[in-house]
């Protein structure tokens, strides 16, 4: 592939913060990609380059000047070669010089352009590149927001419904439950990711409500993103104005799993607490748990940050059995694919994910389907940017 044109500009994400949209051209084909931005971010993530005023002007300049000058007119034999070139051009361990957001905008746009040049759907191009079997991911739909996404109205950051089956069957079910949830909660605000943001006095109340709402739907279970790094202060965790030691929080998770139909718990402890992850893994998936043979997913996000090396360490130490994959945590499609491959090599599940500051770009839907992810987190049903991901999944279902 020989790139003829490259140009980035600023657009606004769902939180009205600036991010990048990059356009790339080859021959008569043009592709565009925009990158999301996280609010609850791990300290080990690749660097999202922002200026002191919160803008992405420097990242845009890096695309339009240094990156454009380096790759326009240059022929790349593969997308991996292009991504490796961008990594080397940046030259830092965490892409802090050019910005992971700048680099990723080019990497995704090039991936999309390559699919166009081959005249294949994007998900299929991703599958061929990754060597994975495509499949429809389970929907992990955010229905209630807490943590930093909703001013800590609820202790945990995300309360999700996990729906089995293909998208055309799963989406109507969760839309129905989401509407019923809205009726039950009444006039409450929306959080950053398109879910309701109510306030409750107990840890159990959100689970009680969701369990009651899904009792008629055997294909639906509950998942949470605790985002525990945001709850961690001075060696303990704060939930609803009470402080818990790690072992006490482990007991809380055990109680939740024993009472409610839990599919997965993401980031149950802070990003540097691998030993606590491992203890929870052993406890939740022992024969004495709620359903015995049923596997409860312990999902790494801030712990693993889509970094193949960190994933390898976490899987070897049995700290988790599922990994969240967010391309903007690592900065290139190549490395995101390697993160999936490292997860699969360990025999564990990959869940593709959006971010709290989203755009209309639907790359994550094609990525989830193409790599055969266990699930996809695309947010709630209250924002158009999230709905675009579900719409794209429906389109993919018809293409496949």
Secondary structure, 3 states (H helix, E strand, C coil): CECCEEEEEEEECCCCCEEEEEEEEECCEEEEEECCECCCCCCCCCCCCCCCCCCCHHHHHHHHHHHHHHHCCCECCCHHHHHHHHHHHHCCCCCCCCCHHHHHHHHHHHHHHHHHHHCCCHHHHHHHHHCCCCCCCEEEEEEEECHHHCCCCCCCCEEEEEECCCHHHHHHHHHHHHHHHHHHHCCCCECCCCCECCCCCCCCHHHHHHHHHHCCCCCEEEEEECCHHHCEECCEEEECCEEECHHHHHHHHHHHHHHCCEEEEECCCCCCCHHHHHHHHHHHCCCCCCCCCCCCEEEECCCCCCCHHHHHHHHHCCCCCEEEECHHHHCCHHHHHHHHHHHHHCCCEEEEECCCECCCCCHHHHHHHHCCCCEEEEECCCCHHHHHHHHHHHHHHHHC
